[in-house]
Structures are given as structure tokens and as C-alpha cells.
């Protein structure tokens, strides 16, 4: 990674160069700012080689749902992922589709049983049906709001079987005192939701069939979008 941001081969990385590179991690500016503050120990706006490696390690921690802190540096995590197809070292959108799903098969069976007990309609659960299950965890409402936002991957205001499994996985992680990530780690995205070379923030395609209500891939009416986050109220 270092040669990509240290083109002058000076053994150090300027804040401006590092910012451009670190943004490719897909993490929020808030998280990246925290990573920079921890890595730039003397506050000079320049990272030496060791400090740059600390930054990369913290990026990997954040991408895998771990807390961004110096305590996380010794935890085993996969290497950081950056969306840049120009380098063979970096994972592109297609490679992430090969990642094994973080939800284990035996856990998925349990989550599916809960899903079916909530009487899904056309394979989907509305926010009203999911809300009592989430609240039952006794987790703070802001954490549950983030769980909902991360698990409603196609942003249709409902959860299908795989999205519900993501929600349950995040709830159980939070109950084990693991922080809920700010963005969904690639390994947590269900294989059914992974698209090769997907564009961040792209809206789902409207199917060509005339009855769009039957498919959860269709875009929800604006009213549902406005009311789809009852947990954050």
C-alpha cells in the first residue's frame, strides 16, 4: 500500500495523500478522522511508515466491526480492503463477492425460525413486525436504529430472510458488547445481495413486470421511505 501514497519514496505520507487513499476504504469521514488522530501520534499531519501501518490496521478493524482504538491493534483481522481496481493488491468489487458470509449456517437456521414465526408477507417483514424483536434485546434505541439501517440493505423499509439474519447477527454482537459498525462490513453482506462491481448508493432496479408490489426489489413509495425508520424516532 505504501508506494501508492508515498510516490516520492520519502518514507512518509502527507495527510492530503493519505486522505484520498483512505477514503477508498468506504468508511465514513468521522471514522477515518478518528483513525488518523490515533495514527498521527505527534499531530504533525504526516505519517511515517510505522504510523501508516497503524492506520491501515485500524481501517481493517473498522471494516470488520471492531472498535477503532489502539486496543484493537493486536486483534486478528483480515487485511484492509480498498476499492481500487488499478492495483492487484486491492480487493475490487468482484473479489468481495467471494468472501464467506459472516453469518454461520447453524445461526442462520435459528434466525430463519424467528423470521418465520413473525408471519412474513411475500417473504418480507415490515418494520412494525421487526421492531418488537429488536426492542426485546433491551439495547439502546440508537444502536437498534443503526442495526435496522445496516440490515435493510435494499432500503425498501422491509427485511427479507437474509436481511433479518444480518439484523439478528448485529443484535447478538451488540449483546456480546461488540460495537455495531458504522457501515456494513463486506463479509456481512448476504451473498444474495452482493453484486459484482456494485455502485455505492445505487438504487435497486425496478422490475419490468407490471405488478411491482409483488417484488421487494421495486422502489417503495416515498411515504414508506419517510416512515421506514420507526426505531430512530
C-alpha positions, -999 to +999 in steps of 0.1 A: +000+000+000+028+024+009+042+030-026+007+041-037+007+071-013+044+077-010+052+083-046+083+103-037+096+073-017+104+096+012+092+071+039+064+093+050+028+101+040+012+135+039-023+140+053-037+150+019-023+120+001-034+096+029-070+111+029-075+103-007-062+068-003-081+060+030-114+072+015-113+042-008-119+021+023-156+030+022-155+042+059-172+074+070-152+106+074-159+105+111-143+071+114-114+080+092-107+111+112-105+090+144-081+066+126-059+095+115-058+110+150-047+077+165-021+071+139-006+106+137+008+104+172+027+137+172-001+156+154+022+168+126-001+158+097+025+134+084+027+096+090+059+077+090+059+041+078+051+026+112+022+051+117+008+044+083+007+007+091-012+015+123-037+035+102-041+005+078-046-018+107-073+004+122-090+006+088-091-032+089-105-032+124-133-007+115-142-027+083-147-058+105-168-042+131-142-038+157-137-007+178-114+020+164-089+021+192-053+012+199-066-018+219-079-034+187-044-033+171-035-067+184-067-084+174-066-108+144-083-092+114-082-097+076-062-072+057-079-039+049-100-036+017-098-007-007-119-002-038-092+004-064-090-019-094-057-005-106-038-025-080-037-063-079-031-060-041-065-044-035-098-061-035-122-050-062-159-053-061-159-087-078-135-102-053-156-092-023-184-114-037-162-145-029-160-136+008-177-162+030-208-149+048-201-140+084-235-155+094-228-192+103-252-218+089-263-230+123-271-194+134-290-188+101-313-218+109-322-201+142-327-167+127-349-182+099-371-198+126-376-165+143-383-149+109-410-175+100-426-171+135-432-134+127-456-142+098-437-126+069-458-115+039-444-125+005-411-133+023-408-099+039-412-085+074-423-049+079-405-026+103-435-029+127-430-067+129-393-065+134-394-036+159-406-057+189-379-083+183-352-056+183-366-038+214-368-072+232-330-072+232-330-042+256-303-025+235-303+014+233-326+027+207-298+045+188-280+011+184-312-006+172-317+022+147-283+016+133-289-022+132-321-015+112-303+009+088-275-016+082-297-047+077-323-030+054-297-034+026-320-027-004-337+002+015-372-010+009-384-005+045-387-042+050-364-071+058-362-104+038-349-136+053-312-127+047-315-091+058-333-103+090-303-127+097-280-097+094-301-078+119-301-107+144-263-112+139-257-075+147-280-076+177-262-106+192-229-089+185-241-059+204-253-080+233-218-095+235-205-059+239-191-058+203-197-024+187-222-022+158-202-010+128-209+024+111-210+007+077-218-029+069-186-050+066-183-068+032-183-102+049-217-094+065-234-086+032-255-116+023-243-134-009-278-128-023-273-091-020-238-089-035-234-075-070-202-076-090-188-040-093-218-026-075-221+012-073-223+026-037-257+041-031-272+028-063-310+023-061-324-011-068-337-016-103-375-015-109-385-048-124-402-047-158-433-066-146-464-045-143-472-055-108-442-041-089-458-047-055-450-084-057-413-078-058-393-064-029-368-051-055-392-024-065-387+011-052-410+018-022-434+048-024-420+080-009-443+077+021-428+043+031-393+058+028-402+086+052-417+062+077-393+033+074-372+041+104-396+038+134-367+028+156-349+061+154-380+081+164 
